[in-house]
Amino acid sequence: MALLRPPVLLLALVVSELHGLPWFINVSESQGPGAILYSFPINCTSYVPTLELLSVQPPTTFFNPPSLNRQQKTYMAMVTLSSSARLDALAVNHYRLQLRLTCGKKVLEAPLSVNVHRDPGYSPCAGQFANPGGEIIQVREMVTPGAQLYTLLLPGLQLQRAQLSINSAQDPPYFPGPFSINGQGWLLAPSQGLKGHAPKVFPLEVLVSFGQNQSCHRMLKVKVLPDPSSQISFLGQAPNVTILEDLAPGSNVVQVRARGLDVRYEILSPVPCPLFSIGREDGVVRTTAPLELAPAGGVAVTRLQVKAYERRRPWASADLDVTVNVRSVNRWPPRCLPAMLVTEIPETTPVGTVLKTFTCTDPDSAGSPLDYELQFHSPPGPASLCLRGRALEVNATLDCDTPGACFQHAASILVLDGGHPPMTSEVPVLVMVTPVNEFSPACVPRTFRIREDAGPHTLLGSVVGTDKDYPHNSIEYYISGGPTTFSVDRLSGEVHLLGSLDYELQTLYRLTVLVTDHSQDQHPTQRRSGSCTITIEVEDVNDYAPKCQPPFQELTIYAPLGHSVEVTKVSCWVPQEPQRRAFSYSIVGGNSQSRFSLQGPILVHKSITWGPHWPEQPHTYELLIRVADAGPSIPHLSTTATVIVHLIPWSTSTVTTRTHRSPVPSVMTPLLVTDVEAFWQPEPWFVVVLTVTSALFLLALGWLFNRLFQGLVQMLQTPSKSAQALLLNSIQGTEESIEGFTEAPRTEMPRAPSSVVSLQHFDGRAQDSVPSPPPVHLSSGTGREYLFNTLTGARRWL
């Protein structure tokens, strides 16, 4: 570049008349950082001149402050571009620099105009990305996600239709997300934001493509700055405090405070720090050990380097030096052994038990008397402990069986010497009273009632256990042996039904419930148990209907005039519940004209008198008898028995069909004989074995009879014809007598066919009554015995 040096400039700087004339220089936009824009001599031999850059319009940092170099009797001034200079004629083509020259008492100010002109051969990368180390931009971590961070595409690049893209990798977790460049050449923040990434530096390699196959690579670095609102700084100056060497351990020395979010504190040096500690949250510096100047030299002055940092961002921190001066005193406090007492005693410790005897001495005066004083912290008041001389004793009964009674006794023993000023030592005492399982739990026997049809998981009630030890409800429940039909909840004591109940099998259960305590002793294995008996009564539920035997009866009765006749007795019971005997009987059907009634289980035909309702012809009644439970159990189940009664009226005017008269009693009472046959159903294998054995026996018996018959035939001769005729006549006579004897009953009831009779099953036996002969009668009894079937009413005469 050609530097313009007008001849008048030398005089313009020293002649006040010329100080207002402007300077003009022209520079190319291709000039880079450090380039010399203008140089000129200054003649100020008597003084050391100074040249200052007062301002730049428009404001920019592209220009360095002017420099002065002495050359013999003159000074050479130079105006240069700074390291951040990026000249672009399309962006800004004119800058105005205001300069001020001071030579002794003379002060001259003059402007310097810099005109920037275009350079056709200038590469865009030489301007915006001229720095080989890369362009560095700084952004705050609280920047909005996706916000514009930097403008990369200047107007000159837009005319050349340049394209910009990021080629470098932006992989997590270092990168929160990818940076991007939009079509306007703006660098945009990641969509995830930059919060929490201070003070990271993200390097980005930008590719600029323009013209015909023209491109360049440059680096762009984004430095994330912490949020100013979360920066750490200490309040106030470094503290310098002075304390006495008799300061007790745990005493506050000084508190430091720092500004920030969720600040924490720690001591950086010295490490380890045996004498002092700092609260992590409150910043309070405390002593941790006795400060003794005599035995440990060099602890008079301690410098602590304290660090404050944010808990969520440990890198945001600040350091502070704290100076602690320890000043010695004339007397030492008493020293005690032990210096701290922490002990555990059971609640059953007797009154007067010595817990510890303290031995204290005064370093300043060996053997001098010391005074001991017991101070309680929690609970307040000397209720349980006392100090007798140097011995700490139990003063009262310790009881943990009431809420809040079993606790820690925190106290301090103050030891005072007799010096001036008096010195005091404090011995912390912590006595923890531990519970002892002294009592066994107990429960009250109870009786529960439950219906036999209750389903599984039915709640019967609860067993309530009590324990004098605290806590009183730390009890577990178990069932000791007994049936598995019931269970008890281990924690609540609720008794539940697990299976099914049957009143007929068992009506009463007795369960032994064990109650065991827990968590009432220092040792978990020390447990006590108790027990109680609960009684469970099963309430009967009527679940079986009664059955009648036989369920069907068919009877023939004669109804004399004016007499009641007992027809039959209904026999019913519950096979599954043989003890149930209470039933109610009622006629629910077939009792037309109310001819029949029930006297308990006995069916009676009512006596009737002569009148219009007197039945003149035989009549059949089909009675339905309902048999129901009559006991206290519900529901009341019932069954129905059927009784068919063939009623034959008996009056004085009847037509006789025979000349034979038989004596008939005035009162006819039918005689019923019931024959109950036992039923036995053997096993299938027994039937097979019995069948095979019977077949073999019959074969053997048949073979034996065959042999005997053959022998008998050989021994006997053929019978004569007269004997055969006599035998035949006797047989025929017998048959005629039998037919005449059975003629009367045949008129009473028709016989069943032989095929049907042979298949009938007779379960009763009776005798036909013999009535007294009335003057005129339709039929008469024979007095013979017969078998009958209670279901069908069929008979077989014997």
Stockholm file with secondary structure:
# STOCKHOLM 1.0

chainA/1-798         MALLRPPVLLLALVVSELHGLPWFINVSESQGPGAILYSFPINCTSYVPTLELLSVQPPTTFFNPPSLNRQQKTYMAMVTLSSSARLDALAVNHYRLQLRLTCGKKVLEAPLSVNVHRDPGYSPCAGQFANPGGEIIQVREMVTPGAQLYTLLLPGLQLQRAQLSINSAQDPPYFPGPFSINGQGWLLAPSQGLKGHAPKVFPLEVLVSFGQNQSCHRMLKVKVLPDPSSQISFLGQAPNVTILEDLAPGSNVVQVRARGLDVRYEILSPVPCPLFSIGREDGVVRTTAPLELAPAGGVAVTRLQVKAYERRRPWASADLDVTVNVRSVNRWPPRCLPAMLVTEIPETTPVGTVLKTFTCTDPDSAGSPLDYELQFHSPPGPASLCLRGRALEVNATLDCDTPGACFQHAASILVLDGGHPPMTSEVPVLVMVTPVNEFSPACVPRTFRIREDAGPHTLLGSVVGTDKDYPHNSIEYYISGGPTTFSVDRLSGEVHLLGSLDYELQTLYRLTVLVTDHSQDQHPTQRRSGSCTITIEVEDVNDYAPKCQPPFQELTIYAPLGHSVEVTKVSCWVPQEPQRRAFSYSIVGGNSQSRFSLQGPILVHKSITWGPHWPEQPHTYELLIRVADAGPSIPHLSTTATVIVHLIPWSTSTVTTRTHRSPVPSVMTPLLVTDVEAFWQPEPWFVVVLTVTSALFLLALGWLFNRLFQGLVQMLQTPSKSAQALLLNSIQGTEESIEGFTEAPRTEMPRAPSSVVSLQHFDGRAQDSVPSPPPVHLSSGTGREYLFNTLTGARRWL
#=GR chainA/1-798 SS CCCCCCTTHHHHTTCGGGTTCCEEEEEETTCCTTCEEEEEEECCCSSCCEEEEEEEESCCSCBCCCEEEEETTEEEEEEEBCTTCCCCTTTCCEEEEEEEEEETTEEEEEEEEEEEECCTTCCHHHHTTCCTTCEEEEEETTCCTTCEEEECCCHHHHHTTCEEEECSCCCTTTSSSCCEECTTSEEECCTTCCTTCTTCEEEEEEEEEETTTEEEEEEEEEEEECCGGGCCEESSSCCEEEEETTCCTTCEEEECCEESSSEEEEEEESSSCSSEEECTTTCEEEECSCCCTTTSTTCSEEEEEEEEEESSCTTSEEEEEEEEEEECCSSCCCEEESSCEEEEEETTCCTTCEEEECEEECSSSTTCCCEEEEEEEESCSSSSEEEETTEEEECSCCCCSSTTTSCEEEEEEEEECSSSSCCEEEEEEEEEEECCCCSCCEECCEEEEEETTCCTTCEEEECCEECSSSSTTCEEEEECSSCTTEEECTTTCEEEECSCCCTTTCSEEEEEEEEEECSCSSSTTCCCEEEEEEEEEEECCCCSCCEESSSEEEEEEEEETTCCEEEEECCEECTTCTTCCCEEEEEEESCGGGCEEEETTEEEECCCCSSTTCCCSCEEEEEEEEEEECSSCSSCCEEEEEEEEEEEEECSCCCCCCSCCCCCCSSCCCEEEECCCCCCCCCHHHHHHHHHHHHHHHHHHHHHHHHHHHHHHHHSCCCCHHHHHHHHHHHHHHHHHHHHHTHHHHHHSCCCCHHHHTTCCCCEEEECCCCCCCSSCSCCCCCCEEEECTTTCCEEEC
#=GC SS_cons         CCCCCCTTHHHHTTCGGGTTCCEEEEEETTCCTTCEEEEEEECCCSSCCEEEEEEEESCCSCBCCCEEEEETTEEEEEEEBCTTCCCCTTTCCEEEEEEEEEETTEEEEEEEEEEEECCTTCCHHHHTTCCTTCEEEEEETTCCTTCEEEECCCHHHHHTTCEEEECSCCCTTTSSSCCEECTTSEEECCTTCCTTCTTCEEEEEEEEEETTTEEEEEEEEEEEECCGGGCCEESSSCCEEEEETTCCTTCEEEECCEESSSEEEEEEESSSCSSEEECTTTCEEEECSCCCTTTSTTCSEEEEEEEEEESSCTTSEEEEEEEEEEECCSSCCCEEESSCEEEEEETTCCTTCEEEECEEECSSSTTCCCEEEEEEEESCSSSSEEEETTEEEECSCCCCSSTTTSCEEEEEEEEECSSSSCCEEEEEEEEEEECCCCSCCEECCEEEEEETTCCTTCEEEECCEECSSSSTTCEEEEECSSCTTEEECTTTCEEEECSCCCTTTCSEEEEEEEEEECSCSSSTTCCCEEEEEEEEEEECCCCSCCEESSSEEEEEEEEETTCCEEEEECCEECTTCTTCCCEEEEEEESCGGGCEEEETTEEEECCCCSSTTCCCSCEEEEEEEEEEECSSCSSCCEEEEEEEEEEEEECSCCCCCCSCCCCCCSSCCCEEEECCCCCCCCCHHHHHHHHHHHHHHHHHHHHHHHHHHHHHHHHSCCCCHHHHHHHHHHHHHHHHHHHHHTHHHHHHSCCCCHHHHTTCCCCEEEECCCCCCCSSCSCCCCCCEEEECTTTCCEEEC
//
